[in-house]
Amino acid sequence: MIFLNPCNDFAFKKIFGSEDHKSITISFLNSILELTGDKIIVSIDFLNTEQLPLAKEKKDNILDIICTDQAGTKYIVEMQVREVKEFGKRMFFYGAKTHSMQLDKGRPYLELMPVVVLSLVGFIMFPKKIKYKSVHKTLDIATYENDLQELSFVFVELPKFLKKEQELVTTEDKWFYFMKEIKKQDRIPVAFDEEELLEACGVAERMTWSEQALNAYDDAFVRETDDQGAIELAEERGEKRGEERGRKEFQIMLAKQLLQSSTLTIVEIARLSRLSEEEVLLLK
């Protein structure tokens, strides 16, 4: 069995943003947000992110997934593989904007429903934090009471999740393992005994994808790598060695990552990375 990377933008939407696989998203949200009792999500409706008037920082659409549960709470679910500048502020903006957009002129504030922003990132976002998941809410600094529950944020730093298959206990553990490790597996992990996890593995299995979907998967990989924020970061890390050298380093980094994809030829990688075919062959 060959599994595609769930962190890929296209694959992430296919697995967690599909009307045909709502149960996967519900299990994912309930476990990671640790929802219990009457807070458990039993149904969701996906919203069309392309129609939301948010800052268009992505080339294809704005946010990965936005859904609302049976109680009206809205959930923003975002997968960000590459480190970009001010990602936390960007997600705060999305959360605040989504919250305010609920209310048309003349409507009472009572109709506003909570918004939960869940971000999974493929980089270290909070270097001083040991735990891989952090929950951010508005608290009274004296009593730590969460009186204003309208907006909350959950960040998951996948590089910090280091559990092995035999160490997986909770459903949350298994979802994080699925996100980070399933692409390296040639079988479904034994620990995956929940129906939704088995379904997610089925969706991620390469053999079930059409040629058109696989091409979209590769295109999403290139778009993620070519993100302007990543380019700016690579240039900054050139440590004043000049813009041209910074771009060259980024081109080499991109080519190395593209070489990991068996669906791309040397000619295609050279075109996408803007290196010569000879340079790409040397990297290989």
N, C-alpha and C positions, 0 to 999 in steps of 0.2 A: 504494500500500500504506500502511496505517496500523498502526503498532505501538503496543501499550500499554506502559506503564512497568513494566519488570521489577522495579523497586524497590518497587512497590506490594505490600503484604503478601499479598493474595490471588494476584496475578500471580506473585510470587516462589515461592510454594508450588506453584502450577500448573506452573511451568516446571521448578523444581529439586527439588520434592518429590513427583513423580508416579511411580508404579510403571510407567507406560507410557513414561516417558522417562528411565529410569535412566542411559542412556549420557550424557545431558547432564550430570547431576550428577557422574558419574565423571570426565568430561573437565574439568569445572569444578574439582573438588577436586585432581586430579592436576596441573593447570597452576598453580593458585594456591599450592598447598602445595609445588610443585616436587618431586614425588615421582618417583624414578627407581629403576631396577633392581628388586630384590625388594620395594621399598616401594610400587610402583605399584598402585593400586586396580584390580581387575579385576571386582569385583562388590560390590554393596551391598544391604543390607536396611534399609528405613525402619522406624523405631520410632514408635509412637503417642504423640505428645507430650502428648495430653490426659490420658493415664493416669499421667503422671509426677507425683509429689507434690512439685513445686517451688513456690516462691512465685508465686501467681497474680497477676502484675502486668499481664497482658494480659487483655482482656475476652473474646477468642475462644478463644485457647489460650496456652500458656506460651512455647514456643520455636517458631521457624519450622520447622526441620528437624533431626531427629536420625537418623543412620544409622550402621550398622556395616559394616565391610568384611570381606573373606574371612579376614583375620588376627584379627578380633575388636576392632580399634581402633574406638572410637566417635568420630563427628564431629558436633559441634553447629554448625549453620550458621544465622546470625542476620542479618537485614537490619533496620537501624534508620535510618529516614530523618530523624526529628526528634531534635534534641539533647535528651537527658534527663539529669537529675542522677545522678551516680555510675554511669554506664553500665559503666565498666570493672569496678567492684566487683560489679555485677550479673552480668556475664558470668563473673567469677571464681567467684562463688557457684554459678552454673549448672554450670560445669565441675567444681568440687569435689564438688557434690552428685551429679552424674551419675556421677562416678568412684566415690564411696562406695556408691551404690545398687547397684552390681554385685554386692556381697558380702552374701549372707544370713548370718544368725548361724550360727557353727560352720564356715563355709567358709574354706579357707586363702587367705592374701593372695596366693599365687602365681597365683590365678585372676583377679586384677585386671588389666584391660587398659588401655592408654593412652587418654586422651581428648584430642581436639584441638578447640579452640573457634575457629571462623572467623567473624569479625564484619565485615560490610560496613556502613559508616556514611555517611550523607549529610551529615556535618558535620565540621569540623576537631576532631579529638579530641586530638591532640598538636601544639600550635602550634609547638613548638621543633623538631619533626622535619620534614625536607625531603621524605623519601621518602613515597610514598603507602601503602606496605605495611610493617608492622613485625611482627617475630616475637619473641615473648616466651617464654623458657624458664627453668627453674631451673638456674643455672650456679654452679660453684665460683668464687668471686670472685678466687681466686689463679691458677687455671689455665684458667678459662673452659670447663672440661669440663662436659658435660651428662650427669652421672651419673644423675640422677633424671629419667627421661623419661616419667613417668606423665601429666603434665599440661602442655599448651602452648597458647599463644594467638596467633592471627594477626588483626591488625586492618588493614582496608583503608579508607583515607579517600578516598572517591571524588572529593570536590572537588579533591584534589591531583593527580588523574590528568588531564593536559592534552594527551595525545597526539592528533593528528589522524589521520584514516583512513589517509593515505599514510605515516604513521609507525608503523603497527602491524606488529610483527615476530613476536613470540612469541604462542603461544596465550593466554597470560595477558593480554597487551596486548588481544587481541581480546575476551576475556571482560569485561574492565573497560570497554572501549569499548561493548560490548553493554549492560552495566548502566547506563551513564551517558548514552549518546547514541542508542541505537536508537529511542527514543520520538520523536526529532526527525527521523528519516529517512523517506523515502518509497520506499525501495528497500533491498534487502539489500546491505550494503557489499561491494565487490569483494574486499576482503581476507579475507572470511569464506569460506575454502575448505575448512574442516573440516566433516565431516558433522554433528557435534554442534552446531556453531554455526548451521548452516543449519536444523537441526531446531528449535533454540531460537527462531529467528526465525519459523518456522512456527507454533509454539505462541503466540508473542507477537502474531501478526497479528490485528488486531481482527475481521476478517471471519470468522474461524474460531470465534469465541466466540458462545455462545448468549446470548439476552437475560437469562436467569437469571444466567449467569456475569458478564455486564457489570454487572448490578445489584450483585452481590457485590463486584466490582472497585470500584465507586463507594462502596459501604458501607465497604470497607476503607480507602479514601482518607479518608473522614470520621473513622473511628476513629483513624487515625494522627494526623490533625491535632488531634483532640480529646483526645489522650493527656494524662493528668494531669500528667506531667512537663513537657510543653510549656506547659501552662497556668501551672504554677508558675514556669517560666523567664520567660514573658512578664510575669507579675506582678512578678517580681524586677527585670526590666529597665525597669519603670515608674519606677525610681529614686525610690522614696518618694513617688510622686505619688498614692498611694492605691490600694487594691485595686480599686475600681470602674473607675478609669481604666485600670489594667492589663488588666482583663477586656475593656474596650471596645477597646483596641488589639488584643487577641487576636481578638475578634470580627471586626474589620476585616480582619486578616491572613487569617483563615479564609475570609471571604467572597471576598477577592481570589483565593485559591487555588481555591476552588470555581468561580469564574467561568471558570476555564481549562477546566473540564469541560463539553463540549458536551451531555452527557446530562442535565444538571440545569437546571431552570427557575429563573426569578427567585424564584418563590414558594417552591420547595424550598430554595434557597440562603438565603433570608430565614429560613426555619424552622430550618435547621441552624445558622446563624450567630447566630440570635437578634437579628438586625437587622431594621429595617422594610424593606419592599419599596422604599420611596423611597430609603433609604440604599444599598441594593444597586444600584439603578439609577444613583445618583450615582457609585458606585465603577466601574461599567461604563463 
